[in-house]
Amino acid sequence: MRERILNDLKTAMKNQDKDTLKVIRMVKGSMQLLEIDLKHELNDDEVIGIISKEIKTRRDSIKEFSKGNRQDLVDETNKEIAILEKYLPEQLSDDEVNKIIDDVFSKVEPKGMQDMGKIMGMVSPLVKGKTDLGQVSSKIKEKLSNL
C-alpha cells in the first residue's frame, strides 16, 4: 500500500495532476509523521487507518462547508474523498455489516448498553477501513436499545 501511494505520487507529478498530487502529498506527510512516532515503516493496516481518518476529517469538513453555503469547497472536498477512497479496501455493504454485528451479538449475548464496548471491540477489527465506524456504532447502539 505504501509503495502504491509513493508510485502514484510520482505518476501524479509526471502527469501534472494537481488535485491528486495535493491529496497524495498530504497522505505521505501523515504517513511520515506516524512512522517517526512509531519508529517503524507502516504496514497496510496503519496506512488504511491514516486514509480512513483523512476521509472522516473531510466528511466532517463537508458538513461545515454546507452550513456556510460554500458549495465550491464541498465539491473540492468530495474530489479529495474520491481520490482517497481508491486506496481503501472494498467497502462492506449494509447487509454485510449487519451480518457481522449479528454474529458478534450471538457470541457475546449482550444484556444492554453496558456491553457496547465489548461488542465494538470485537466488531471494529472486522470492519476497520471497510466501513464508517460511526455508522457501525450507531447500528450497535440501536440494536442494544431494542434488547
C-alpha positions as CSV (number, residue, x, y, z in Angstrom):
1,M,0.0,0.0,0.0
2,R,2.8,2.4,1.0
3,E,4.6,1.7,-2.3
4,R,1.5,2.2,-4.3
5,I,1.0,5.6,-2.8
6,L,4.6,6.6,-3.4
7,N,4.3,5.4,-7.0
8,D,1.0,7.2,-7.5
9,L,2.8,10.4,-6.2
10,K,5.4,10.1,-8.9
11,T,2.8,9.5,-11.6
12,A,0.8,12.5,-10.4
13,M,3.9,14.6,-10.7
14,K,4.7,13.4,-14.2
15,N,1.1,13.9,-15.3
16,Q,0.8,17.3,-13.5
17,D,-2.4,16.2,-11.8
18,K,-2.6,18.9,-9.1
19,D,-5.6,17.5,-7.3
20,T,-4.2,14.0,-6.9
21,L,-0.8,15.3,-6.1
22,K,-2.1,17.5,-3.3
23,V,-4.0,14.7,-1.7
24,I,-1.2,12.1,-2.0
25,R,1.3,14.5,-0.6
26,M,-0.9,15.1,2.4
27,V,-1.2,11.3,2.9
28,K,2.5,10.9,2.5
29,G,3.1,13.6,5.2
30,S,0.7,11.9,7.6
31,M,2.5,8.6,6.9
32,Q,5.9,10.1,7.6
33,L,4.7,11.6,10.9
34,L,3.3,8.3,12.1
35,E,6.4,6.4,11.0
36,I,8.5,8.9,13.1
37,D,6.2,8.4,16.1
38,L,6.1,4.6,15.8
39,K,9.8,4.3,14.7
40,H,9.0,1.7,12.0
41,E,7.7,1.6,8.4
42,L,3.9,1.5,8.3
43,N,2.1,-1.7,7.4
44,D,-1.0,-1.7,5.2
45,D,-3.5,-1.6,8.1
46,E,-1.8,1.5,9.5
47,V,-1.8,3.2,6.1
48,I,-5.5,2.4,5.7
49,G,-6.1,3.8,9.1
50,I,-4.5,7.1,8.0
51,I,-6.6,7.2,4.9
52,S,-9.8,6.4,6.8
53,K,-9.0,9.2,9.2
54,E,-8.4,11.7,6.4
55,I,-11.7,10.7,4.8
56,K,-13.6,11.2,8.1
57,T,-12.0,14.6,8.5
58,R,-13.1,15.6,5.1
59,R,-16.6,14.4,5.6
60,D,-16.8,16.5,8.8
61,S,-15.5,19.5,6.8
62,I,-18.2,19.0,4.2
63,K,-20.9,19.3,6.9
64,E,-19.3,22.6,8.0
65,F,-18.9,23.9,4.4
66,S,-22.6,23.1,3.7
67,K,-23.6,25.1,6.7
68,G,-21.6,28.0,5.4
69,N,-23.1,27.7,1.9
70,R,-19.7,27.0,0.4
71,Q,-20.5,24.6,-2.5
72,D,-17.1,25.2,-4.1
73,L,-15.4,23.8,-1.0
74,V,-17.9,20.9,-0.8
75,D,-17.1,20.0,-4.4
76,E,-13.4,20.2,-3.9
77,T,-13.5,18.1,-0.7
78,N,-15.7,15.5,-2.5
79,K,-13.0,15.2,-5.2
80,E,-10.4,14.6,-2.5
81,I,-12.5,11.9,-0.8
82,A,-12.9,10.2,-4.2
83,I,-9.1,10.1,-4.6
84,L,-8.6,8.8,-1.1
85,E,-11.2,6.1,-1.4
86,K,-9.2,4.5,-4.2
87,Y,-6.7,3.4,-1.6
88,L,-9.3,1.7,0.7
89,P,-10.2,-1.9,0.5
90,E,-13.6,-2.7,-1.0
91,Q,-16.3,-1.3,1.3
92,L,-18.8,-3.5,3.0
93,S,-22.4,-3.3,2.2
94,D,-25.0,-2.6,4.9
95,D,-26.1,-6.3,4.8
96,E,-22.5,-7.4,5.3
97,V,-22.0,-5.0,8.3
98,N,-25.4,-6.1,9.8
99,K,-24.3,-9.8,9.5
100,I,-21.0,-9.1,11.2
101,I,-22.9,-7.3,14.0
102,D,-25.4,-10.1,14.3
103,D,-22.6,-12.7,14.5
104,V,-20.9,-10.8,17.3
105,F,-24.2,-10.4,19.2
106,S,-24.7,-14.1,19.1
107,K,-21.2,-14.7,20.5
108,V,-21.4,-12.0,23.2
109,E,-25.1,-12.3,24.1
110,P,-25.3,-8.7,25.4
111,K,-27.6,-7.7,28.2
112,G,-27.7,-4.0,27.5
113,M,-25.8,-0.8,26.8
114,Q,-23.1,-1.8,29.3
115,D,-21.9,-4.3,26.7
116,M,-21.3,-1.7,24.0
117,G,-17.5,-1.5,24.5
118,K,-17.2,-5.3,24.4
119,I,-19.2,-5.5,21.1
120,M,-17.4,-2.6,19.5
121,G,-14.1,-4.2,20.5
122,M,-15.0,-7.3,18.6
123,V,-16.6,-5.7,15.6
124,S,-14.0,-2.9,14.9
125,P,-11.2,-5.1,13.8
126,L,-13.5,-6.9,11.4
127,V,-14.8,-3.8,9.7
128,K,-11.9,-1.3,10.2
129,G,-11.2,0.5,6.9
130,K,-14.1,-1.2,5.2
131,T,-16.9,0.9,6.5
132,D,-17.5,4.0,8.6
133,L,-17.1,3.1,12.3
134,G,-19.5,5.8,13.3
135,Q,-22.3,4.2,11.4
136,V,-21.4,0.8,12.9
137,S,-21.5,2.3,16.4
138,S,-25.0,3.7,15.7
139,K,-26.3,0.4,14.5
140,I,-24.9,-1.4,17.5
141,K,-26.5,1.2,19.9
142,E,-29.8,0.9,18.1
143,K,-29.7,-2.9,18.4
144,L,-28.7,-2.7,22.1
145,S,-31.5,-0.3,22.9
146,N,-34.0,-2.8,21.4
147,L,-33.0,-5.6,23.8
